[in-house]
Amino acid sequence: MSNYATHTRFNLTVALPLCSALFYLYITDSLSHLLCFGAAFVWGTFFLNPDLDLVHQVKLFSLRGLLTAPLRWYPWLFKHRGLSHHFFLGTLSRVLCLGLISSLALYLVDHTGKLHRSFWILCYANKAYLACGLGGLFLADIAHLFQDILPRKRGRR
């Protein structure tokens, strides 16, 4: 099991270039789709990773703390190394939680629902970018989980 810094370093220096190259070669050659994929991968690595269930250990008034603030309640629902560390359901649970929070916030800001409907229409109209973003989040989680299953070297902390 690795720590946050090790996961981040591995994801950004090894997994991101490899996944981006494979994504570009086999999925799409669109630069904008590749940028969307890469941005989601980086965001997933830093802020929406499987260790989000440990977010209560992060200082709230830090960059990481502020960007994970909407999901500070996530550890109450998911125990560490539980569902959040499932290779598919973990990513899906975090995306759905964030989607529910976003929907609720949009609804509260605009109680008529026009803004809320416009948001979902925009998401539907940009399905390719949504798929690229979800792919980036999913592969960032896979890289994180891959490191968790590797045996840890003795003498390192």
Contacts in CASP RR format, 6 or more apart in sequence:
PFRMAT RR
TARGET T0000
AUTHOR 0000-0000-0000
METHOD contacts of the structure
MODEL  1
MSNYATHTRFNLTVALPLCSALFYLYITDSLSHLLCFGAAFVWGTFFLNP
DLDLVHQVKLFSLRGLLTAPLRWYPWLFKHRGLSHHFFLGTLSRVLCLGL
ISSLALYLVDHTGKLHRSFWILCYANKAYLACGLGGLFLADIAHLFQDIL
PRKRGRR
1 148 0 8 1.000
1 152 0 8 1.000
2 10 0 8 1.000
2 147 0 8 1.000
2 148 0 8 1.000
2 150 0 8 1.000
2 152 0 8 1.000
4 51 0 8 1.000
6 147 0 8 1.000
7 45 0 8 1.000
7 49 0 8 1.000
7 51 0 8 1.000
7 143 0 8 1.000
7 144 0 8 1.000
7 147 0 8 1.000
8 45 0 8 1.000
8 46 0 8 1.000
10 143 0 8 1.000
10 147 0 8 1.000
11 41 0 8 1.000
11 45 0 8 1.000
11 140 0 8 1.000
11 143 0 8 1.000
11 144 0 8 1.000
12 42 0 8 1.000
12 45 0 8 1.000
14 143 0 8 1.000
15 41 0 8 1.000
15 139 0 8 1.000
15 140 0 8 1.000
15 143 0 8 1.000
16 38 0 8 1.000
16 41 0 8 1.000
16 42 0 8 1.000
16 45 0 8 1.000
16 140 0 8 1.000
19 37 0 8 1.000
19 41 0 8 1.000
19 136 0 8 1.000
19 139 0 8 1.000
19 143 0 8 1.000
20 34 0 8 1.000
20 37 0 8 1.000
20 38 0 8 1.000
20 41 0 8 1.000
23 34 0 8 1.000
23 37 0 8 1.000
24 34 0 8 1.000
27 33 0 8 1.000
28 34 0 8 1.000
28 128 0 8 1.000
28 132 0 8 1.000
32 129 0 8 1.000
33 128 0 8 1.000
33 129 0 8 1.000
33 132 0 8 1.000
34 132 0 8 1.000
36 129 0 8 1.000
36 132 0 8 1.000
36 133 0 8 1.000
37 132 0 8 1.000
37 133 0 8 1.000
37 135 0 8 1.000
37 136 0 8 1.000
38 133 0 8 1.000
38 136 0 8 1.000
39 133 0 8 1.000
40 132 0 8 1.000
40 133 0 8 1.000
40 134 0 8 1.000
40 135 0 8 1.000
40 136 0 8 1.000
40 137 0 8 1.000
40 140 0 8 1.000
41 135 0 8 1.000
41 136 0 8 1.000
41 137 0 8 1.000
41 139 0 8 1.000
41 140 0 8 1.000
42 140 0 8 1.000
43 137 0 8 1.000
44 136 0 8 1.000
44 137 0 8 1.000
44 140 0 8 1.000
44 141 0 8 1.000
45 140 0 8 1.000
45 143 0 8 1.000
45 144 0 8 1.000
46 64 0 8 1.000
46 67 0 8 1.000
47 64 0 8 1.000
47 67 0 8 1.000
47 68 0 8 1.000
48 68 0 8 1.000
48 71 0 8 1.000
48 94 0 8 1.000
48 95 0 8 1.000
48 98 0 8 1.000
48 137 0 8 1.000
48 140 0 8 1.000
49 140 0 8 1.000
49 141 0 8 1.000
49 144 0 8 1.000
50 84 0 8 1.000
50 85 0 8 1.000
50 90 0 8 1.000
50 141 0 8 1.000
50 144 0 8 1.000
50 145 0 8 1.000
50 148 0 8 1.000
51 80 0 8 1.000
51 84 0 8 1.000
51 144 0 8 1.000
52 68 0 8 1.000
52 71 0 8 1.000
52 74 0 8 1.000
52 75 0 8 1.000
52 84 0 8 1.000
52 94 0 8 1.000
53 74 0 8 1.000
53 75 0 8 1.000
53 78 0 8 1.000
53 79 0 8 1.000
53 80 0 8 1.000
53 81 0 8 1.000
53 82 0 8 1.000
53 84 0 8 1.000
54 75 0 8 1.000
54 80 0 8 1.000
55 65 0 8 1.000
55 68 0 8 1.000
55 71 0 8 1.000
55 72 0 8 1.000
55 74 0 8 1.000
55 75 0 8 1.000
56 72 0 8 1.000
56 75 0 8 1.000
58 64 0 8 1.000
58 65 0 8 1.000
58 68 0 8 1.000
59 65 0 8 1.000
60 66 0 8 1.000
60 69 0 8 1.000
60 72 0 8 1.000
70 98 0 8 1.000
70 101 0 8 1.000
71 94 0 8 1.000
71 97 0 8 1.000
71 98 0 8 1.000
71 101 0 8 1.000
74 84 0 8 1.000
74 94 0 8 1.000
74 97 0 8 1.000
77 97 0 8 1.000
78 84 0 8 1.000
78 93 0 8 1.000
81 148 0 8 1.000
83 89 0 8 1.000
83 90 0 8 1.000
83 93 0 8 1.000
84 90 0 8 1.000
84 93 0 8 1.000
84 94 0 8 1.000
85 145 0 8 1.000
85 148 0 8 1.000
87 141 0 8 1.000
87 142 0 8 1.000
87 145 0 8 1.000
88 138 0 8 1.000
90 141 0 8 1.000
91 134 0 8 1.000
91 137 0 8 1.000
91 138 0 8 1.000
91 141 0 8 1.000
94 137 0 8 1.000
95 134 0 8 1.000
95 137 0 8 1.000
102 119 0 8 1.000
103 116 0 8 1.000
103 119 0 8 1.000
106 113 0 8 1.000
106 115 0 8 1.000
106 116 0 8 1.000
106 119 0 8 1.000
107 113 0 8 1.000
107 116 0 8 1.000
109 115 0 8 1.000
110 116 0 8 1.000
123 130 0 8 1.000
END
